[in-house]
């Protein structure tokens, strides 16, 4: 083994180490982020959720009594004073939160900002009370003022309460929706209570009452549909019980009499309170009990999540360090063997001279086996990372976070392409492979998913062929090499078109760009390289064409270049008939996973399709005035992540 061999091994191990550290760092970040999200949700529920809940209840009570006071004598009553004191006590808890510094909420800055806005609105509540006490604020304006404060309180419940997509997050959203439905009922209660106090229900109040009854019933039904089963059962029991029956009867009576001269006939303040208070109390009890049971159910899952985070961060780091140390030891031993002076061989006996025998060195073979083993380990890590990305993409996140996740997904797909290409160029077979035929359209989509600027690639919709399963991986990477080359050597405002054509002995896949094209000498050199790849490695500056030639040779395809009609270059991949077969349609749905070499079971879909995500711009064909090409939007669909 020469110094150049050792230097090459050292370089390759350094690259593999960088990839391994990157993968571990990303896995550690994702796992830690999930744990931080869960801790934040739990901390928000404890430190802010319960105070917000108490504040909303106090504001609802104060709003109703304020409306009754304005509709009646206008004098401040002991009941109103007590309601205001309850609101002030609840507001003090919110102020305490905004001034605190809980380390579990370091990632909840926007929640703290919204809580600060709520405190500013609460500070202005004193002005509203003063104007009510002096008779300078009307009933409608006072109610609107309280409604706005309560709306701000509900806005504190933002996406941070459910960023970690789990059962707890889903239950939290359902509980918040139910609490909002209860607020609509409380607004209805305020309106009716004030009307009964003044013995008058005006035209505007009638319209608002009709709208509130319909909206709160609908909102409650929608909220209950998302509750866990025990919450749905409890609501069904309440809705069929006497608490809600009395309220529903009075609501129906009000709606029937809304168009008459005396819309409040037969209703009293006491009768309304006897119906409204139990219903409001039952809904609040349901909100509280559902939230509590959700937390209890989530506790075991939280323990598992924390344990997983510790395993990924702690044990993963140990594994990475052990591998790095072992690689460093391997390089050191090889260097020592190279620099150690060779011992003088013993002189052969003069009587019987022994024939010289060639002792083969195993350095190159050992180097290749080590390289392939490490690369396959990286391939397994990439598969796990893609599965983790799939799980993250399923969670409800902001548009910006979802876009970043798809960018990470695409980068991971491109890394996987490089890893599998290294394995193929080393003469081995990547672990990801298919046994059944795969629609050639899905193969083309899979190739586009592995290149940068994939949004510039247009894929023809008609591909009436399937590709033999064993050739799928090599053809995907072969097309990816040609597509990326076309993207690189054409303008950023141009497109690269991929289509298929029937041939006499198979079919041809065309990759056409609108670049400056190649002169005759370069085109001839490229075609010679594509047809006769040198055995000792790629010529300088022609690694892409060399890789395409090797991949084509592995699967039995033939690649050639020719000028395109628009002045660019067209790469033609001839797939022989033994690799392709005609199908009924070129729009076979993508749904099946690749074969795992460790599992030899049948393809569950039966057709071996390669799943990818493609955005179709609409019906294609001349009758619709559309182009005959579809636009690839995303590198891989979420369902594809489940299979790869």
C-alpha positions in Angstrom: 0.0 0.0 0.0 1.4 3.4 -1.0 1.2 6.7 0.7 -1.4 7.8 -1.9 -3.6 4.9 -0.8 -3.3 5.9 2.8 -4.1 9.5 1.9 -7.1 8.4 0.0 -8.4 6.3 2.9 -7.9 9.2 5.2 -9.8 11.5 2.9 -12.7 9.1 2.6 -13.0 8.4 6.3 -13.0 12.2 6.9 -15.9 12.6 4.5 -17.8 9.7 6.1 -17.1 11.1 9.6 -18.5 14.5 8.5 -21.6 12.8 7.2 -22.0 10.7 10.3 -21.6 13.7 12.6 -24.1 15.7 10.5 -26.7 12.9 10.7 -26.3 12.5 14.5 -26.5 16.3 14.9 -29.7 16.4 13.0 -31.3 13.4 14.8 -30.2 14.9 18.1 -31.7 18.3 17.1 -35.0 16.7 16.1 -35.4 14.6 19.2 -34.4 17.5 21.5 -36.8 19.8 19.7 -39.7 17.3 20.3 -38.8 17.2 24.0 -38.6 20.9 24.2 -41.9 21.3 22.5 -43.6 18.9 24.9 -42.1 20.5 27.9 -43.2 23.9 26.6 -46.8 22.7 26.2 -46.8 21.2 29.7 -45.3 24.4 31.1 -47.8 26.6 29.3 -50.7 24.6 30.6 -49.4 24.9 34.2 -48.2 28.5 34.3 -50.5 30.3 31.8 -53.4 28.0 30.7 -55.1 27.8 34.1 -54.8 31.5 34.9 -56.1 32.4 31.4 -59.0 30.1 32.0 -59.9 31.7 35.3 -59.5 35.2 33.8 -61.9 34.4 30.9 -64.5 33.1 33.4 -64.2 36.2 35.5 -64.5 38.5 32.5 -67.6 36.7 31.3 -69.2 37.1 34.7 -68.2 40.8 34.9 -69.5 41.4 31.4 -72.9 40.0 32.1 -73.4 41.9 35.4 -72.1 45.1 33.8 -74.7 44.7 31.0 -77.4 44.0 33.5 -76.4 47.1 35.5 -76.5 49.4 32.5 -79.9 47.9 31.5 -81.3 48.4 35.0 -80.7 51.1 37.5 -77.2 52.0 36.5 -76.0 51.9 40.0 -72.9 49.8 41.0 -74.1 46.8 42.9 -72.2 44.5 45.3 -72.4 41.8 42.7 -70.6 43.9 40.2 -67.9 44.9 42.7 -67.3 41.3 43.6 -67.1 40.3 39.9 -64.5 43.1 39.3 -62.4 41.9 42.2 -62.4 38.3 40.8 -61.2 39.7 37.4 -58.4 41.6 39.1 -57.2 38.6 41.0 -57.1 36.5 37.8 -55.3 39.4 36.0 -52.6 39.5 38.6 -51.7 35.9 37.7 -51.2 36.9 34.1 -49.0 39.9 35.1 -46.9 37.5 37.2 -46.4 35.3 34.2 -45.2 38.1 31.9 -42.6 39.1 34.5 -41.4 35.6 35.2 -38.5 33.7 33.5 -39.4 30.0 33.3 -36.5 28.2 31.5 -39.0 25.7 30.0 -40.6 28.6 28.0 -37.4 30.0 26.4 -38.9 28.9 23.0 -42.3 30.5 23.7 -41.4 34.1 23.1 -44.5 34.8 21.0 -46.8 33.5 23.7 -45.2 35.9 26.2 -45.7 38.7 23.7 -49.4 37.9 23.4 -49.7 37.6 27.1 -48.1 41.1 27.3 -50.8 42.4 24.9 -53.5 40.9 27.1 -52.0 42.7 30.2 -52.1 46.0 28.3 -55.8 45.4 27.5 -56.5 44.6 31.1 -54.8 47.8 32.2 -57.3 49.7 30.1 -60.2 47.9 31.8 -60.2 50.5 34.6 -61.3 53.2 32.1 -64.2 51.1 30.9 -65.4 50.5 34.4 -65.2 54.2 35.3 -67.2 55.2 32.3 -69.8 52.5 33.2 -70.0 53.8 36.7 -70.5 57.4 35.6 -73.1 56.5 33.0 -70.9 57.6 30.0 -70.8 54.2 28.3 -73.7 52.5 26.6 -74.6 48.9 26.9 -73.5 47.8 23.4 -70.1 49.6 23.7 -69.5 48.1 27.1 -70.2 44.6 25.9 -68.0 45.1 22.8 -65.2 46.3 25.1 -65.3 43.1 27.2 -65.7 40.9 24.1 -62.4 42.4 22.7 -60.5 41.7 25.9 -61.8 38.1 26.0 -60.8 37.6 22.3 -57.3 38.8 23.1 -57.2 36.3 26.0 -58.1 33.4 23.7 -55.4 34.5 21.2 -52.8 33.7 23.8 -53.6 30.1 22.9 -51.4 30.1 19.8 -49.6 27.3 17.8 -47.0 26.9 20.5 -49.6 25.0 22.5 -49.7 22.3 19.9 -46.3 22.4 18.1 -45.4 18.9 19.3 -48.0 16.8 17.3 -49.2 14.3 19.8 -52.4 13.2 21.5 -51.9 15.9 24.0 -51.6 18.6 21.4 -54.7 17.4 19.5 -56.7 17.2 22.8 -55.5 20.7 23.7 -56.8 22.2 20.5 -60.2 20.5 21.0 -60.4 21.8 24.5 -59.6 25.3 23.4 -62.3 25.0 20.7 -64.8 23.9 23.3 -63.9 26.8 25.5 -64.5 29.2 22.6 -68.0 27.6 22.1 -68.7 28.2 25.7 -67.7 31.8 25.2 -70.4 32.1 22.5 -72.9 30.8 24.9 -71.7 33.3 27.5 -72.2 36.1 25.0 -75.7 34.9 24.4 -76.3 34.8 28.1 -75.1 38.4 28.5 -77.5 39.6 25.7 -80.6 37.8 27.0 -79.9 38.8 30.6 -79.6 42.4 29.8 -82.8 42.3 27.6 -84.7 40.6 30.5 -83.4 43.2 32.9 -84.6 46.1 30.7 -87.7 44.1 29.5 -86.8 45.0 25.9 -85.2 43.2 23.0 -84.5 45.6 20.1 -84.2 44.7 16.4 -80.4 44.7 16.5 -80.4 42.5 19.6 -82.8 40.1 18.0 -80.6 39.7 14.9 -77.5 39.2 17.1 -79.3 36.7 19.3 -80.4 34.6 16.3 -76.8 34.6 15.0 -75.3 33.7 18.4 -77.6 30.8 19.0 -76.9 29.3 15.6 -73.1 29.9 15.7 -72.6 28.6 19.3 -74.5 25.4 18.6 -72.5 24.7 15.5 -69.2 25.6 17.2 -70.0 23.3 20.1 -70.8 20.4 17.7 -67.5 20.9 15.8 -65.5 21.1 19.0 -67.0 18.0 20.5 -66.2 16.0 17.3 -62.5 16.5 18.0 -62.7 15.6 21.7 -61.3 12.2 22.9 -63.9 9.5 23.3 -64.5 10.0 27.0 -65.1 13.7 26.4 -67.5 13.0 23.6 -69.4 10.6 25.8 -69.6 13.1 28.6 -71.0 15.8 26.3 -73.6 13.5 24.8 -74.7 12.7 28.4 -74.9 16.5 29.2 -76.7 17.4 26.0 -79.4 14.8 26.6 -79.7 15.8 30.3 -81.9 18.3 32.1 -79.2 21.0 32.2 -79.2 21.5 28.4 -82.8 20.6 27.9 -84.1 23.7 29.7 -81.7 26.0 27.9 -82.5 24.6 24.5 -86.2 25.0 25.1 -85.8 28.7 26.1 -83.5 29.3 23.1 -86.1 27.8 20.7 -88.8 29.9 22.3 -86.8 33.1 21.9 -86.1 32.3 18.2 -89.8 31.7 17.6 -90.8 34.9 19.3 -88.0 37.0 17.8 -90.3 38.3 15.1 -93.2 39.2 17.4 -94.0 42.4 19.2 -93.2 40.8 22.6 -90.2 38.6 22.0 -89.6 38.1 25.7 -93.1 36.9 26.6 -93.1 34.1 29.2 -89.4 34.6 30.1 -88.1 35.9 33.4 -84.6 36.7 34.7 -84.9 33.9 37.3 -86.1 31.3 34.8 -83.3 32.2 32.4 -80.6 32.0 35.1 -82.0 28.6 36.2 -81.4 27.3 32.6 -78.2 29.2 31.6 -76.1 28.7 34.8 -76.2 24.9 34.8 -75.4 24.7 31.1 -72.5 27.1 31.4 -71.2 25.2 34.5 -71.5 21.8 32.8 -69.6 23.0 29.8 -66.8 24.4 32.0 -66.7 21.2 33.9 -66.3 19.3 30.6 -63.5 21.6 29.5 -61.6 21.1 32.8 -62.1 17.4 33.1 -61.1 16.8 29.4 -57.9 18.8 29.8 -57.0 16.9 33.0 -57.6 13.5 31.5 -55.6 14.4 28.4 -52.6 15.3 30.5 -52.9 12.0 32.4 -53.0 10.0 29.2 -50.0 11.9 27.8 -47.8 11.3 30.8 -46.5 7.8 29.8 -45.8 9.1 26.3 -43.9 12.0 27.7 -41.6 9.6 29.6 -41.0 7.6 26.4 -40.1 10.8 24.5 -37.7 12.0 27.2 -36.1 8.5 27.2 -35.8 8.5 23.4 -34.2 12.0 23.5 -31.6 10.8 26.0 -30.9 7.7 23.9 -30.4 9.7 20.7 -28.3 12.5 22.3 -26.3 10.4 24.8 -25.9 6.9 23.3 -25.8 8.3 19.8 -22.9 10.6 20.7 -21.1 7.6 22.3 -21.5 5.5 19.1 -20.3 8.4 17.0 -17.2 8.8 19.2 -16.4 5.1 19.2 -16.7 5.0 15.4 -14.5 8.0 15.0 -11.9 6.6 17.3 -11.9 3.3 15.6 -11.5 5.0 12.2 -8.6 7.0 13.5 -6.9 3.9 14.9 -7.3 2.2 11.5 -5.6 5.1 9.7 -2.9 5.2 12.3 -2.1 1.4 11.9 -2.0 1.7 8.1 0.3 4.7 8.4 2.6 2.8 10.9 2.7 -0.2 8.5 3.7 2.1 5.7 6.5 3.9 7.6 7.8 0.8 9.4 11.1 -0.4 7.7 10.8 -3.7 6.0 12.9 -6.6 7.4 15.5 -8.2 5.2 14.2 -11.4 3.8 16.3 -14.5 4.6 18.6 -15.8 1.9 17.3 -19.0 0.3 19.4 -22.2 0.7 22.0 -22.6 -2.1 21.3 -26.3 -2.5 17.6 -26.0 -3.4 16.7 -22.6 -4.6 13.0 -21.9 -4.0 10.9 -20.5 -6.8 9.8 -16.9 -6.2 6.1 -16.7 -5.2 4.0 -13.6 -5.5 2.3 -12.7 -2.2 -0.9 -10.8 -2.9 -1.5 -7.8 -0.6 -5.0 -7.4 0.9 -4.8 -3.7 1.5 -7.0 -2.7 -1.5 -9.5 -5.4 -0.8 -9.7 -4.4 2.9 -10.0 -0.8 2.0 -12.9 -1.5 -0.4 -14.7 -3.6 2.2 -14.3 -1.0 4.9 -15.4 1.7 2.5 -18.5 -0.3 1.5 -19.4 -1.2 5.1 -19.2 2.4 6.3 -21.2 3.6 3.3 -23.9 1.0 3.9 -24.1 2.2 7.6 -24.7 5.7 6.3 -27.4 4.4 4.0 -29.2 2.9 7.0 -28.8 6.2 8.9 -30.3 8.1 5.9 -33.2 5.7 5.8 -33.9 6.4 9.5 -33.5 10.1 9.0 -36.0 10.0 6.1 -38.5 8.2 8.4 -38.0 10.8 11.1 -38.6 13.6 8.6 -41.8 11.9 7.5 -43.0 11.9 11.1 -42.2 15.6 11.5 -44.0 16.5 8.3 -47.2 14.8 9.6 -47.3 17.2 12.5 -49.2 20.4 12.3 -46.7 23.2 11.8 -46.5 26.6 10.3 -46.0 27.1 6.6 -42.5 28.3 7.1 -41.5 25.2 9.2 -43.2 22.9 6.7 -41.2 24.4 3.9 -37.9 24.0 5.8 -38.8 20.4 6.5 -39.3 19.7 2.8 -35.9 21.4 2.1 -34.3 19.0 4.6 -36.1 16.1 3.0 -34.8 17.1 -0.4 -31.2 17.5 0.9 -31.4 14.1 2.6 -32.6 12.5 -0.7 -29.7 14.0 -2.5 -27.3 12.7 0.2 -28.8 9.3 -0.3 -28.2 9.5 -4.0 -24.5 10.2 -3.4 -24.2 7.3 -0.9 -25.8 4.9 -3.3 -23.8 6.1 -6.2 -20.6 5.5 -4.3 -21.7 2.0 -3.6 -22.5 1.4 -7.2 -19.3 2.9 -8.5 -17.4 0.6 -6.1 -19.0 -2.4 -7.9 -21.5 -3.3 -5.1 -25.3 -3.2 -4.9 -27.1 -0.6 -2.9 -29.5 -1.9 -0.2 -32.5 -0.1 -1.7 -33.7 -2.1 -4.6 -36.9 -3.5 -6.2 -37.9 -6.9 -7.3 -41.1 -6.2 -9.2 -41.4 -3.9 -12.2 -41.8 -0.2 -11.5 -43.7 2.3 -13.8 -41.1 4.2 -15.8 -42.9 7.5 -15.0 -42.2 7.0 -11.3 -38.6 6.2 -12.1 -38.3 9.5 -13.9 -39.9 11.3 -10.9 -37.6 9.6 -8.5 -34.6 10.9 -10.6 -35.9 14.4 -10.5 -36.3 14.2 -6.7 -32.6 13.7 -6.4 -31.4 16.9 -8.1 -31.2 20.5 -7.1 -33.5 23.0 -8.9 -36.1 20.2 -9.4 -38.8 22.8 -10.0 -37.1 23.6 -13.4 -37.7 20.0 -14.6 -40.7 19.1 -16.7 -41.8 15.5 -17.0 -44.0 14.3 -19.9 -47.2 12.7 -18.7 -47.3 9.7 -21.0 -45.0 6.8 -20.1 -46.6 3.5 -21.2 -43.7 1.3 -19.9 -42.5 -0.4 -16.7 -38.9 -0.9 -15.8 -37.5 -4.2 -14.4 -37.1 -4.0 -10.7 -33.4 -4.8 -10.4 -32.5 -1.9 -12.8 -34.6 0.7 -11.0 -31.9 2.1 -8.6 -29.2 2.4 -11.3 -31.6 4.0 -13.8 -32.8 6.5 -11.2 -29.2 7.6 -10.5 -28.3 7.5 -14.2 -31.2 9.9 -15.1 -30.4 12.0 -12.1 -26.8 12.5 -13.3 -28.0 13.5 -16.8 -30.7 15.8 -15.4 -28.4 17.5 -13.0 -25.8 18.0 -15.8 -28.5 19.5 -18.0 -29.6 21.9 -15.1 -26.0 22.9 -14.4 -25.2 23.8 -18.0 -28.4 25.7 -18.9 -29.7 29.0 -17.8 -31.6 29.4 -14.5 -34.6 30.7 -16.4 -34.9 27.7 -18.7 -36.4 24.2 -18.2 -35.1 20.7 -18.6 -37.6 18.3 -20.3 -37.7 14.6 -19.6 -39.8 12.3 -21.9 -40.0 8.8 -23.2 -40.1 7.5 -26.8 -40.9 4.0 -28.1 -38.0 2.4 -29.9 -37.7 -0.8 -32.1 -35.9 -2.7 -29.3 -37.2 -1.1 -26.1 -37.7 2.6 -25.3 -35.6 5.8 -25.0 -35.6 8.3 -22.2 -34.7 11.8 -23.4 -33.3 14.6 -21.2 -33.3 17.8 -23.2 -31.9 21.2 -22.1 -31.8 24.7 -23.6 -28.2 25.4 -22.8 -25.5 26.6 -25.3 -24.9 23.1 -26.5 -21.6 21.3 -27.2 -19.2 21.7 -30.2 -18.5 18.7 -32.4 -15.2 17.7 -30.7 -16.5 17.8 -27.2 -19.7 16.0 -28.2 -17.6 13.2 -29.8 -15.4 13.0 -26.7 -18.4 12.7 -24.4 -20.0 10.0 -26.5 -16.8 8.0 -26.6 -16.6 8.3 -22.7 -20.2 7.3 -22.3 -19.8 4.2 -24.5 -16.3 3.3 -23.2 -15.7 4.3 -19.6 -12.0 3.9 -18.7 -11.4 1.2 -16.1 -8.9 3.3 -14.1 -11.4 6.0 -13.1 -12.8 9.2 -14.6 -10.8 11.7 -16.7 -10.3 15.1 -15.1 -13.4 17.2 -15.2 -15.7 14.5 -16.6 -16.8 12.7 -13.4 -20.5 13.1 -14.2 -20.3 11.5 -17.6 -18.1 8.8 -16.2 -20.6 8.0 -13.5 -23.4 8.0 -16.0 -21.5 5.5 -18.2 -20.7 3.2 -15.3 -24.4 3.2 -14.1 -25.6 2.6 -17.7 -23.2 -0.4 -18.0 -24.4 -1.9 -14.7 -28.0 -2.0 -15.9 -27.5 -2.7 -19.6 -28.6 0.8 -20.9 -26.8 2.9 -23.5 -26.3 6.7 -23.2 -25.5 9.1 -26.0 -25.6 12.8 -26.5 -26.8 14.8 -29.5 -27.7 18.4 -30.3 -31.3 19.4 -29.5 -33.6 21.2 -31.9 -33.5 24.4 -29.7 -29.7 24.5 -29.7 -29.1 22.7 -26.4 -28.1 19.1 -25.8 -30.3 16.0 -25.7 -29.2 13.0 -23.7 -30.7 9.8 -24.9 -30.9 6.7 -22.6 -31.7 3.6 -24.6 -33.4 0.9 -22.4 -33.4 -2.5 -24.1 -36.5 -4.6 -24.3 -35.3 -6.9 -21.6 -35.5 -4.1 -19.1 -38.8 -2.5 -20.1 -42.3 -3.8 -20.8 -45.4 -2.0 -22.2 -48.2 -1.1 -19.8 -51.8 0.0 -20.4 -51.2 3.5 -19.1 -48.3 5.8 -18.3 -50.1 7.3 -15.3 -49.7 4.3 -12.9 -50.3 5.5 -9.3 -47.2 5.5 -7.2 -47.8 3.5 -4.1 -45.4 0.7 -3.4 -42.1 0.5 -1.5 -38.7 -0.7 -2.6 -37.5 -4.1 -1.5 -35.4 -4.3 1.6 -32.6 -6.8 1.2 -33.1 -8.0 4.7 -36.8 -8.8 3.9 -37.7 -10.9 1.0 -41.5 -10.7 1.3 -43.7 -9.8 -1.6 -44.4 -6.2 -2.6 -47.6 -5.3 -0.8 -49.1 -3.3 -3.6 -48.4 -5.9 -6.2 -47.1 -3.4 -8.8 -43.8 -2.3 -7.4 -44.5 1.4 -8.0 -42.0 4.1 -6.8 -43.9 6.7 -4.8 -43.2 10.4 -5.4 -45.1 13.7 -5.0 -46.0 15.6 -8.2 -48.1 18.7 -8.6 -50.3 18.4 -11.7 -51.2 21.8 -13.1 -54.5 20.5 -14.5 -55.9 18.4 -17.4 -53.3 18.0 -20.1 -53.8 17.7 -23.9 -54.7 20.0 -26.8 -58.3 20.1 -25.9 -57.5 22.0 -22.7 -54.9 24.3 -24.2 -52.3 22.9 -21.7 -48.7 21.9 -22.1 -48.1 18.2 -22.3 -45.7 18.4 -19.4 -46.3 18.3 -15.6 -44.3 20.2 -13.1 -42.5 18.4 -10.3 -43.2 20.3 -7.1 -41.7 18.4 -4.1 -38.9 15.9 -3.9 -40.9 13.1 -2.3 -44.4 12.7 -1.0 -45.1 12.0 2.7 -46.4 8.6 1.8 -43.1 7.9 0.0 -41.3 8.5 3.2 -43.2 5.7 4.8 -41.7 3.2 2.2 -38.2 4.4 1.7 
